[in-house]
C-alpha cells in the first residue's frame, strides 16, 4: 500500500521550514482509496518567493489548522504504507521534523519517483515533475500546489508500476524508514543542535532516553559521539531516532543537571560512574553562586545552604537573586548527594563564576 504525498512549505532555513499545505492519497496500486488534503498554519511567515511560486499567502493560512491538529489524521492515513513522493527525501524530512517537534518518532519506508523514473524511463533531459509529466503525457493542474502535484505523482506512479513488471526495481528503490543512510540521519540530527552550553539526550523509537551528555558546545560534543566507531557506538547510532537538549548557559549548571539526569534515567549507553568523593566542605557554608544564563539577559543561580547544594534556578530579575525567600521558591530542588557537592567544589577550584554572594 502506498501513500502519495506532496507538501508545500514556507521556505527558509533548512529544517526550520513550516508546512503550508499537504495532500495525501492512499493508493493500493490500482485506485486511490483514501485522501487527505489541507492547508496548514505554519505559525511563521512565508518567504516571498514561495508566495509567488505557490500562490499561498499568510492571509490564506490564518484560520487553517496547525500541524498538531492534523497530525493524528496523517498518522492514520499513512499507517503501514510506503511513502511515495517526487523527491521523497524532502517531504519525508519535513514530516519527520514536524513530528519530532511534537515528540513523536515518525518512521516509514519511502519511495522516490525521481529515482524510480531514472531507472524505468532513462535518458530524459529533465526529471522535474512538470517536465517529466509533459514528456510522458500526464496532465497536471494546479502545479506547485500540494494536491495538483500529488495527483500528478499518483498518475506517474501508476505508469512506473506498470513498467516494472517484475517489481524488482520498485523493491530495490524502497528505503526502509528505520534503516536509512546513517550519515544523512546523523547529519540531519546534528543540524538542529545549538552550539551552546547544556545537556543533551539521545532517544530511541519509544522515546526512552538511552544516552545523556553535556558540554560547552552541544553540537560539537554530539558530533564527537557520532564520530565514534566502536561496536557500542555503532549500536547506539542505529538505535538513535532523535536528540533533545536543555541549554543551561552555565557549565556548572550543566554538570549538576547532567549528574541528576544520569541518576534519574540510568541511560543504557552511559558508563557507570566511578567518582571519588573528597568530602570537603565549601569555603562558606551558605552561598549563592551567580553565573551565565541561557541568554544575555538571564543569570543562573545555584544555592548552597549548610554546606549542601540545594538546587539551581534561572532569573533575569536582580531582586529575585537578593531576596532569599523568593530565590528558594524559584530553585529547582535537587536530592543532595556528596557527588554534587564535590562537583561544585572541584569546579570552583579551577573555574570562576560571575559572582558569589555569601550570607
NORZIMO-V910047 format. One line per field, one symbol per residue. ss: DSSP state (H for helix, E for strand, - for the rest). psi: psi as a letter, one per 40 degrees, with the letter a starting at -180 (. if undefined). burial: 1 if it has 9 or more other C-alpha atoms within 8 Angstrom, else 0. A space follows every 10 residues. Layout:
ss=???
psi=???
burial=???
This chain:
ss=-EEEEEEEE- --------EE EEEEEEE--- -EEEEEEEE- E------HHH HHHH---HHH H----EHHHH HHHHHHHH-- -EEEE--HHH HHHHHHHHHH H--------E EEHHHHHHHH --------HH HHHHHH---- -----HHHHH HHHHHHHHHH HHH----HHH HHH-E----- -HHHHHHHHH H------EEE EEE-----EE EEEEE--HHH HHHHHH---- HHHHHHHHH- -EEEEEE--- HHHHHHHHHH HHHHH----- ---------- ------EEEE EE------EE EEEEE--EEE EEEEE--HHH HH-HHHHHHH -EE----HHH HHHHHHHHHH ----EEEE-
psi=hihhhhhiie aaiheeiihd ihhhhhheed iheiihhiih hefiihhddd ddddehiddd edeiiiddee dddddddehf ihhhihgddd dddddddddd deehghhiii hheddddddd gifidifidd dddddefhhh ifieiddddd dddddddddd dddgdeeddd dedhhhdefi hddddddddd deiifihaii hhiadeeihe ihiiidgddd ddddddeiei dddddddddh dihiihhddh dddddddddd dddddgideh ihhghhhdfi iidhdhihhh aiaeideiii hhhhhffhhd aiihiehddd ddhddddddd hhiihhiddd ddddddddde iiidihhh.
burial=1111111111 1000001111 1111111100 0100111011 1100011001 1001010000 1001111001 1001001100 1111111100 1101111111 0000100111 1111111101 0000001010 1111000101 0011111111 1111111101 1001000011 0011111001 0100110011 0010111111 1111101011 1111111110 1110010000 0011011001 1110101111 1011111111 1100001001 0000000000 0000111111 1111000111 1111101111 1111100001 1000011000 1000010001 1111101100 001001000
